[in-house]
Amino acid sequence: MTGPALELEALHKNFGRVPIIRGVDLAIAAGERHAVIGPNGAGKSTLFHLISGRLVPSSGRIRLNGADITGHAPYEINRRGLARSFQVTNIFPRLSVFENVRCAAMWSMGYRTSLWRAVEGLADLTARTEHVLEQINLIDRRDLPAGVLTYAEQRALEIGITIVGGGDVILLDEPTAGMSRSETEHAVALIRKVTEGRTLVMVEHDMGVVFDLADRISVLVYGQIIASDTPERVRANPAVQEAYLGTAVATPA
Amino acid sequence: MSAAVQSGVRRTARGRGWARTGLWLAVAAVFLLLPHLFASGTGLTTMSLMAIMIIFALSYNMLLGQTGMLSFGHAVYYGLGGFLVVHAMNAIIGAHLPVPLVLLPLVGGAAGLFFGIIFGSVSTRRGGTAFAMISLGLGELVGASALILRDFFGGEDGITTNRTKLLHVAGLNFGPQLQVYYLIAGWCLLCMMAMYALTRTPFGRICNAVRDNPERAAFIGYNTQSVRFIAFCLAGLFAGIAGGLTAINFEIMNAANVGAAPSGIVLLMTYIGGVGNFAGPVIGAILITFLQVMLSDATEIWQLYLGLLFIVMVSFAPGGIAGLIAMHAPVWRARLLHRLAPAYALALLLGLVTFAGAALALEMAYRLSAGSEGGTAFRFLHVPVEAASAAPWSLAVLLAVPGFIGFRRVLPIVGNVWATTLAEARQGRGR
């Protein structure tokens, strides 16, 4: 593919008369690891909701692999190859860990809402599910209801659900939020591993994670992108330092 | 995963497959043998009704338990299925068509599916409360239409038919209730297996996902609206089969069959049996049908007791009877069930004493009220009672009040015994 994997054009979103996203233009190349940072209330999560179809933009266009997905329903966008995780863990609490991941793999593997086949008999589906469970290190917890997992395990499951469908554009909304130091390190390694060869867009507050993972960084302030560049240049950008309280960016942990 | 582990997994999967086959064979054997144990007319009628209600309750649980859709109008598909079968039977009889009775439930299924598609396309657009309200509205709509459209629904008298006038195959005329029982039991087994198989398909699994978290289901590629719609249509199909069997069983359908009462009963059955387990609605259908038959013989206010049972279950055992049984599985596996027995027996005894007192008071209140025409003298547990005298009222209070106080005292003890036994059972497994 030659064009960008994800392209935002003059994107606006108002809640009532309050503008939250005020004209975002952004192109993210295929295979890029892209981080969106910005102070609280800058509109990062809203931006993700717009891209993934949870919210409909007030104006502007969103293109995924060149196709216009503006205003499409979440399931349509997901079927076109975009998968996302949530800032607040969003899993199927009463289903087993295994079932959580398997359900997330079914549509993309063509089983959809089949009424004729028993899921246990679908060897490729089971294999894909087990592969992802091993990647996210939850293979030993496979039969537990997802609701009883620890917080860090649920975050890992959240990533597993997001990546198992084979989407080529992955949106992760604060994947390491609330994690301890060692859990974060583990999560970063996991994200690096599972997004290999895919396009990754993530919102993240932990600057260590951002500078560790991202090829490019966009800085969102009051609904506008004030800089979008490599980590080094973003760090050196005076406008970013001024808008983004400077210190955190200037001295990454 | 290593090859050895994988083949192990496959072996356990095959083992589960055999266990399932064995289980279905056992169910089939039970269906076959039951008429020999309960050969009386009442026995056969009750069992026929139970088998029909098993299908109806399981179809309801495809919505409530599996997809998280609370319907207040499921009898629409059951009743319309039944009416279509009655009309089809009469048409077949009138035109002397060579159609055997055994196939008629298919007409009910087709009708249930058809109306499921029509009404489902409206009601399943939204989940949650909106769906529940629309289902209630549709139920009222069809229930009211049934009283107005007298040609189709036959008004309060209903529409009758004669199941013996259809094509006789292998000498079966379906006059005797035993033959009808076997017809119903066969369909029940078939429907149970089909509905169980559906829970194991990709569709069945995504229903559970939509129930748990519809929003997330949309972000893994599923249109929750169409998942709900398919579930609704299939539930309509099986409800229609149950309705068709009802038509064959009673040879009459009337407006009450599509009304609010059967919609409420199926909810009660499913919930009391347990929505979280495939066996739950089966247990609920058997128990509630049994209570309906037995209680309605014993007392005129039996629906009140059914309502009380429902309230008790919702308050104390939201997982239903199947949930209670599943809860005890680890204790049973650890062979510690006997530890619970004394506490349970004490609680049960006190509960029964309380209930006896309360039931006596309720029955007397009913005799004294204007609604009762049998006078104030009646028999309570075969003992003659005069409701207009003081003695039985004192007895009712003496049973109910201390019984209730004792029951409340015993409950925390039961809780303690349960907690320690469960902890021990889990520890035993960990070793």
Interface residues (C-beta under 8 A of the other chain):
Chain A: S52 A73 P74 Y75 N78 R79 A83 R84 F86 N90 I91 F92 P93 R94 L95 E99 R102 C103 A104 M106 W107 S108 Y111 R112 T113 S114 L115 W116 R117 A118 V119 E120 L122 E130 E134 I161 G165
Chain B: M1 A13 R16 A197 L198 R200 T201 P202 F203 G204 R205 I206 N208 A209 R211 D212 N213 E215 R216 A217 A218 F219 I220 G221 Y222 N223 T224 S226 V227 I230
